[in-house]
Amino acid sequence: MNADWEEHLRLIEGPEGLLEGIDPHPLNVVVARLCGVNAASAIAYDFDGDCGLYNLGTVPESRRQGIGTDVAALQLWNARDRGCTTASIQSTEIAEGVYFSVGFRDLGRYLEYVRATE
């Protein structure tokens, strides 16, 4: 398994089992360092000329320093070099500023239903 993939999973601090069992090979993984420490990561998946940007995450102690924005921008530059002409995301409120700063615009909202925790 790709070392960047394992590091991506660690950096995004997702719940146990998140992305378990998927094949990471078609994904483009970026891991960024800040002051010599891995601090942020995102994955991209290309389909039919569109780059889907997913799981952008920055470790808490490195937030609000621009590294998440840099990772998003790098993924988009790389996607362009791979031949993508559009890009898509889904965002939480906390990440909207990052995505707006690299050129995304809000096309609408949807509701997400999740299982209630006990």
PyMOL commands that place a pseudoatom at each C-alpha (Angstrom):
pseudoatom trace, name=CA, resn=MET, resi=1, chain=A, elem=C, hetatm=0, pos=[0.000, 0.000, 0.000]
pseudoatom trace, name=CA, resn=ASN, resi=2, chain=A, elem=C, hetatm=0, pos=[1.151, 3.523, -0.808]
pseudoatom trace, name=CA, resn=ALA, resi=3, chain=A, elem=C, hetatm=0, pos=[2.873, 5.184, 2.166]
pseudoatom trace, name=CA, resn=ASP, resi=4, chain=A, elem=C, hetatm=0, pos=[1.170, 8.490, 1.271]
pseudoatom trace, name=CA, resn=TRP, resi=5, chain=A, elem=C, hetatm=0, pos=[-2.201, 6.746, 1.477]
pseudoatom trace, name=CA, resn=GLU, resi=6, chain=A, elem=C, hetatm=0, pos=[-1.536, 5.529, 5.016]
pseudoatom trace, name=CA, resn=GLU, resi=7, chain=A, elem=C, hetatm=0, pos=[-0.316, 8.977, 6.008]
pseudoatom trace, name=CA, resn=HIS, resi=8, chain=A, elem=C, hetatm=0, pos=[-3.372, 10.589, 4.425]
pseudoatom trace, name=CA, resn=LEU, resi=9, chain=A, elem=C, hetatm=0, pos=[-5.662, 8.422, 6.544]
pseudoatom trace, name=CA, resn=ARG, resi=10, chain=A, elem=C, hetatm=0, pos=[-3.731, 9.375, 9.667]
pseudoatom trace, name=CA, resn=LEU, resi=11, chain=A, elem=C, hetatm=0, pos=[-3.721, 13.100, 8.906]
pseudoatom trace, name=CA, resn=ILE, resi=12, chain=A, elem=C, hetatm=0, pos=[-7.434, 13.491, 8.160]
pseudoatom trace, name=CA, resn=GLU, resi=13, chain=A, elem=C, hetatm=0, pos=[-8.294, 11.931, 11.528]
pseudoatom trace, name=CA, resn=GLY, resi=14, chain=A, elem=C, hetatm=0, pos=[-11.375, 10.245, 10.105]
pseudoatom trace, name=CA, resn=PRO, resi=15, chain=A, elem=C, hetatm=0, pos=[-13.415, 7.760, 12.060]
pseudoatom trace, name=CA, resn=GLU, resi=16, chain=A, elem=C, hetatm=0, pos=[-12.236, 4.164, 12.242]
pseudoatom trace, name=CA, resn=GLY, resi=17, chain=A, elem=C, hetatm=0, pos=[-13.071, 2.280, 9.070]
pseudoatom trace, name=CA, resn=LEU, resi=18, chain=A, elem=C, hetatm=0, pos=[-13.309, 5.402, 6.885]
pseudoatom trace, name=CA, resn=LEU, resi=19, chain=A, elem=C, hetatm=0, pos=[-12.239, 4.508, 3.343]
pseudoatom trace, name=CA, resn=GLU, resi=20, chain=A, elem=C, hetatm=0, pos=[-11.509, 0.958, 4.502]
pseudoatom trace, name=CA, resn=GLY, resi=21, chain=A, elem=C, hetatm=0, pos=[-11.196, -1.502, 1.678]
pseudoatom trace, name=CA, resn=ILE, resi=22, chain=A, elem=C, hetatm=0, pos=[-11.025, 0.967, -1.198]
pseudoatom trace, name=CA, resn=ASP, resi=23, chain=A, elem=C, hetatm=0, pos=[-8.278, 0.710, -3.769]
pseudoatom trace, name=CA, resn=PRO, resi=24, chain=A, elem=C, hetatm=0, pos=[-6.075, 3.796, -3.341]
pseudoatom trace, name=CA, resn=HIS, resi=25, chain=A, elem=C, hetatm=0, pos=[-4.257, 3.316, -6.650]
pseudoatom trace, name=CA, resn=PRO, resi=26, chain=A, elem=C, hetatm=0, pos=[-6.580, 5.482, -8.807]
pseudoatom trace, name=CA, resn=LEU, resi=27, chain=A, elem=C, hetatm=0, pos=[-6.424, 8.276, -6.224]
pseudoatom trace, name=CA, resn=ASN, resi=28, chain=A, elem=C, hetatm=0, pos=[-3.957, 11.131, -6.317]
pseudoatom trace, name=CA, resn=VAL, resi=29, chain=A, elem=C, hetatm=0, pos=[-2.666, 11.723, -2.790]
pseudoatom trace, name=CA, resn=VAL, resi=30, chain=A, elem=C, hetatm=0, pos=[-0.936, 14.907, -1.642]
pseudoatom trace, name=CA, resn=VAL, resi=31, chain=A, elem=C, hetatm=0, pos=[0.676, 15.121, 1.781]
pseudoatom trace, name=CA, resn=ALA, resi=32, chain=A, elem=C, hetatm=0, pos=[2.075, 18.518, 2.805]
pseudoatom trace, name=CA, resn=ARG, resi=33, chain=A, elem=C, hetatm=0, pos=[4.649, 19.322, 5.448]
pseudoatom trace, name=CA, resn=LEU, resi=34, chain=A, elem=C, hetatm=0, pos=[4.882, 22.374, 7.675]
pseudoatom trace, name=CA, resn=CYS, resi=35, chain=A, elem=C, hetatm=0, pos=[8.118, 23.015, 9.568]
pseudoatom trace, name=CA, resn=GLY, resi=36, chain=A, elem=C, hetatm=0, pos=[9.296, 19.508, 8.696]
pseudoatom trace, name=CA, resn=VAL, resi=37, chain=A, elem=C, hetatm=0, pos=[6.152, 17.733, 9.964]
pseudoatom trace, name=CA, resn=ASN, resi=38, chain=A, elem=C, hetatm=0, pos=[3.358, 16.193, 7.897]
pseudoatom trace, name=CA, resn=ALA, resi=39, chain=A, elem=C, hetatm=0, pos=[0.468, 18.562, 8.465]
pseudoatom trace, name=CA, resn=ALA, resi=40, chain=A, elem=C, hetatm=0, pos=[-2.191, 18.266, 5.738]
pseudoatom trace, name=CA, resn=SER, resi=41, chain=A, elem=C, hetatm=0, pos=[-3.449, 15.957, 3.053]
pseudoatom trace, name=CA, resn=ALA, resi=42, chain=A, elem=C, hetatm=0, pos=[-6.093, 15.598, 0.355]
pseudoatom trace, name=CA, resn=ILE, resi=43, chain=A, elem=C, hetatm=0, pos=[-7.019, 13.046, -2.274]
pseudoatom trace, name=CA, resn=ALA, resi=44, chain=A, elem=C, hetatm=0, pos=[-8.223, 13.640, -5.803]
pseudoatom trace, name=CA, resn=TYR, resi=45, chain=A, elem=C, hetatm=0, pos=[-10.013, 11.311, -8.171]
pseudoatom trace, name=CA, resn=ASP, resi=46, chain=A, elem=C, hetatm=0, pos=[-10.304, 12.073, -11.866]
pseudoatom trace, name=CA, resn=PHE, resi=47, chain=A, elem=C, hetatm=0, pos=[-13.344, 10.999, -13.870]
pseudoatom trace, name=CA, resn=ASP, resi=48, chain=A, elem=C, hetatm=0, pos=[-14.203, 12.067, -17.390]
pseudoatom trace, name=CA, resn=GLY, resi=49, chain=A, elem=C, hetatm=0, pos=[-12.155, 15.278, -17.213]
pseudoatom trace, name=CA, resn=ASP, resi=50, chain=A, elem=C, hetatm=0, pos=[-13.380, 16.290, -13.758]
pseudoatom trace, name=CA, resn=CYS, resi=51, chain=A, elem=C, hetatm=0, pos=[-11.199, 16.223, -10.670]
pseudoatom trace, name=CA, resn=GLY, resi=52, chain=A, elem=C, hetatm=0, pos=[-13.072, 15.352, -7.487]
pseudoatom trace, name=CA, resn=LEU, resi=53, chain=A, elem=C, hetatm=0, pos=[-11.261, 16.726, -4.456]
pseudoatom trace, name=CA, resn=TYR, resi=54, chain=A, elem=C, hetatm=0, pos=[-11.917, 14.773, -1.253]
pseudoatom trace, name=CA, resn=ASN, resi=55, chain=A, elem=C, hetatm=0, pos=[-10.902, 14.443, 2.373]
pseudoatom trace, name=CA, resn=LEU, resi=56, chain=A, elem=C, hetatm=0, pos=[-8.887, 17.618, 2.695]
pseudoatom trace, name=CA, resn=GLY, resi=57, chain=A, elem=C, hetatm=0, pos=[-7.630, 17.625, 6.242]
pseudoatom trace, name=CA, resn=THR, resi=58, chain=A, elem=C, hetatm=0, pos=[-5.143, 19.601, 8.316]
pseudoatom trace, name=CA, resn=VAL, resi=59, chain=A, elem=C, hetatm=0, pos=[-3.929, 18.537, 11.742]
pseudoatom trace, name=CA, resn=PRO, resi=60, chain=A, elem=C, hetatm=0, pos=[-5.275, 20.885, 14.453]
pseudoatom trace, name=CA, resn=GLU, resi=61, chain=A, elem=C, hetatm=0, pos=[-1.956, 22.481, 15.368]
pseudoatom trace, name=CA, resn=SER, resi=62, chain=A, elem=C, hetatm=0, pos=[-1.325, 23.465, 11.718]
pseudoatom trace, name=CA, resn=ARG, resi=63, chain=A, elem=C, hetatm=0, pos=[-4.711, 24.983, 10.913]
pseudoatom trace, name=CA, resn=ARG, resi=64, chain=A, elem=C, hetatm=0, pos=[-5.250, 28.615, 9.898]
pseudoatom trace, name=CA, resn=GLN, resi=65, chain=A, elem=C, hetatm=0, pos=[-1.771, 28.861, 8.370]
pseudoatom trace, name=CA, resn=GLY, resi=66, chain=A, elem=C, hetatm=0, pos=[-2.735, 28.368, 4.722]
pseudoatom trace, name=CA, resn=ILE, resi=67, chain=A, elem=C, hetatm=0, pos=[-1.489, 24.820, 4.311]
pseudoatom trace, name=CA, resn=GLY, resi=68, chain=A, elem=C, hetatm=0, pos=[-4.964, 23.423, 3.546]
pseudoatom trace, name=CA, resn=THR, resi=69, chain=A, elem=C, hetatm=0, pos=[-5.397, 26.074, 0.878]
pseudoatom trace, name=CA, resn=ASP, resi=70, chain=A, elem=C, hetatm=0, pos=[-1.985, 25.169, -0.544]
pseudoatom trace, name=CA, resn=VAL, resi=71, chain=A, elem=C, hetatm=0, pos=[-2.893, 21.473, -0.685]
pseudoatom trace, name=CA, resn=ALA, resi=72, chain=A, elem=C, hetatm=0, pos=[-6.179, 22.236, -2.462]
pseudoatom trace, name=CA, resn=ALA, resi=73, chain=A, elem=C, hetatm=0, pos=[-4.415, 24.516, -4.956]
pseudoatom trace, name=CA, resn=LEU, resi=74, chain=A, elem=C, hetatm=0, pos=[-1.714, 21.918, -5.634]
pseudoatom trace, name=CA, resn=GLN, resi=75, chain=A, elem=C, hetatm=0, pos=[-4.322, 19.229, -6.245]
pseudoatom trace, name=CA, resn=LEU, resi=76, chain=A, elem=C, hetatm=0, pos=[-6.040, 21.520, -8.770]
pseudoatom trace, name=CA, resn=TRP, resi=77, chain=A, elem=C, hetatm=0, pos=[-2.771, 22.362, -10.545]
pseudoatom trace, name=CA, resn=ASN, resi=78, chain=A, elem=C, hetatm=0, pos=[-1.907, 18.672, -10.730]
pseudoatom trace, name=CA, resn=ALA, resi=79, chain=A, elem=C, hetatm=0, pos=[-5.398, 17.881, -12.057]
pseudoatom trace, name=CA, resn=ARG, resi=80, chain=A, elem=C, hetatm=0, pos=[-4.971, 20.429, -14.815]
pseudoatom trace, name=CA, resn=ASP, resi=81, chain=A, elem=C, hetatm=0, pos=[-1.667, 18.799, -15.735]
pseudoatom trace, name=CA, resn=ARG, resi=82, chain=A, elem=C, hetatm=0, pos=[-3.460, 15.421, -15.871]
pseudoatom trace, name=CA, resn=GLY, resi=83, chain=A, elem=C, hetatm=0, pos=[-5.942, 16.905, -18.375]
pseudoatom trace, name=CA, resn=CYS, resi=84, chain=A, elem=C, hetatm=0, pos=[-8.880, 17.757, -16.115]
pseudoatom trace, name=CA, resn=THR, resi=85, chain=A, elem=C, hetatm=0, pos=[-10.907, 20.786, -17.181]
pseudoatom trace, name=CA, resn=THR, resi=86, chain=A, elem=C, hetatm=0, pos=[-13.315, 20.967, -14.220]
pseudoatom trace, name=CA, resn=ALA, resi=87, chain=A, elem=C, hetatm=0, pos=[-13.191, 20.181, -10.516]
pseudoatom trace, name=CA, resn=SER, resi=88, chain=A, elem=C, hetatm=0, pos=[-15.850, 19.279, -7.968]
pseudoatom trace, name=CA, resn=ILE, resi=89, chain=A, elem=C, hetatm=0, pos=[-16.057, 19.203, -4.182]
pseudoatom trace, name=CA, resn=GLN, resi=90, chain=A, elem=C, hetatm=0, pos=[-18.409, 18.782, -1.280]
pseudoatom trace, name=CA, resn=SER, resi=91, chain=A, elem=C, hetatm=0, pos=[-17.529, 20.991, 1.660]
pseudoatom trace, name=CA, resn=THR, resi=92, chain=A, elem=C, hetatm=0, pos=[-18.226, 21.405, 5.318]
pseudoatom trace, name=CA, resn=GLU, resi=93, chain=A, elem=C, hetatm=0, pos=[-18.778, 24.942, 6.579]
pseudoatom trace, name=CA, resn=ILE, resi=94, chain=A, elem=C, hetatm=0, pos=[-15.347, 24.981, 8.194]
pseudoatom trace, name=CA, resn=ALA, resi=95, chain=A, elem=C, hetatm=0, pos=[-13.639, 24.379, 4.821]
pseudoatom trace, name=CA, resn=GLU, resi=96, chain=A, elem=C, hetatm=0, pos=[-15.675, 26.744, 2.646]
pseudoatom trace, name=CA, resn=GLY, resi=97, chain=A, elem=C, hetatm=0, pos=[-13.112, 29.550, 2.924]
pseudoatom trace, name=CA, resn=VAL, resi=98, chain=A, elem=C, hetatm=0, pos=[-10.354, 27.254, 1.704]
pseudoatom trace, name=CA, resn=TYR, resi=99, chain=A, elem=C, hetatm=0, pos=[-12.323, 26.232, -1.352]
pseudoatom trace, name=CA, resn=PHE, resi=100, chain=A, elem=C, hetatm=0, pos=[-13.520, 29.747, -2.163]
pseudoatom trace, name=CA, resn=SER, resi=101, chain=A, elem=C, hetatm=0, pos=[-9.914, 30.961, -2.020]
pseudoatom trace, name=CA, resn=VAL, resi=102, chain=A, elem=C, hetatm=0, pos=[-8.863, 28.519, -4.748]
pseudoatom trace, name=CA, resn=GLY, resi=103, chain=A, elem=C, hetatm=0, pos=[-11.748, 29.429, -7.053]
pseudoatom trace, name=CA, resn=PHE, resi=104, chain=A, elem=C, hetatm=0, pos=[-14.703, 27.226, -6.175]
pseudoatom trace, name=CA, resn=ARG, resi=105, chain=A, elem=C, hetatm=0, pos=[-18.173, 28.725, -5.916]
pseudoatom trace, name=CA, resn=ASP, resi=106, chain=A, elem=C, hetatm=0, pos=[-21.258, 27.545, -4.091]
pseudoatom trace, name=CA, resn=LEU, resi=107, chain=A, elem=C, hetatm=0, pos=[-23.772, 25.853, -6.391]
pseudoatom trace, name=CA, resn=GLY, resi=108, chain=A, elem=C, hetatm=0, pos=[-26.203, 24.857, -3.683]
pseudoatom trace, name=CA, resn=ARG, resi=109, chain=A, elem=C, hetatm=0, pos=[-26.731, 22.874, -0.533]
pseudoatom trace, name=CA, resn=TYR, resi=110, chain=A, elem=C, hetatm=0, pos=[-27.941, 19.416, 0.279]
pseudoatom trace, name=CA, resn=LEU, resi=111, chain=A, elem=C, hetatm=0, pos=[-28.869, 17.691, 3.495]
pseudoatom trace, name=CA, resn=GLU, resi=112, chain=A, elem=C, hetatm=0, pos=[-26.790, 14.807, 4.750]
pseudoatom trace, name=CA, resn=TYR, resi=113, chain=A, elem=C, hetatm=0, pos=[-28.454, 12.213, 6.900]
pseudoatom trace, name=CA, resn=VAL, resi=114, chain=A, elem=C, hetatm=0, pos=[-26.264, 10.163, 9.213]
pseudoatom trace, name=CA, resn=ARG, resi=115, chain=A, elem=C, hetatm=0, pos=[-26.942, 7.496, 11.782]
pseudoatom trace, name=CA, resn=ALA, resi=116, chain=A, elem=C, hetatm=0, pos=[-27.623, 8.919, 15.223]
pseudoatom trace, name=CA, resn=THR, resi=117, chain=A, elem=C, hetatm=0, pos=[-24.967, 8.183, 17.822]
pseudoatom trace, name=CA, resn=GLU, resi=118, chain=A, elem=C, hetatm=0, pos=[-25.993, 6.783, 21.151]
for i in range(1, 118): cmd.bond("trace and resi %d" % i, "trace and resi %d" % (i + 1))
show_as sticks, trace
zoom trace
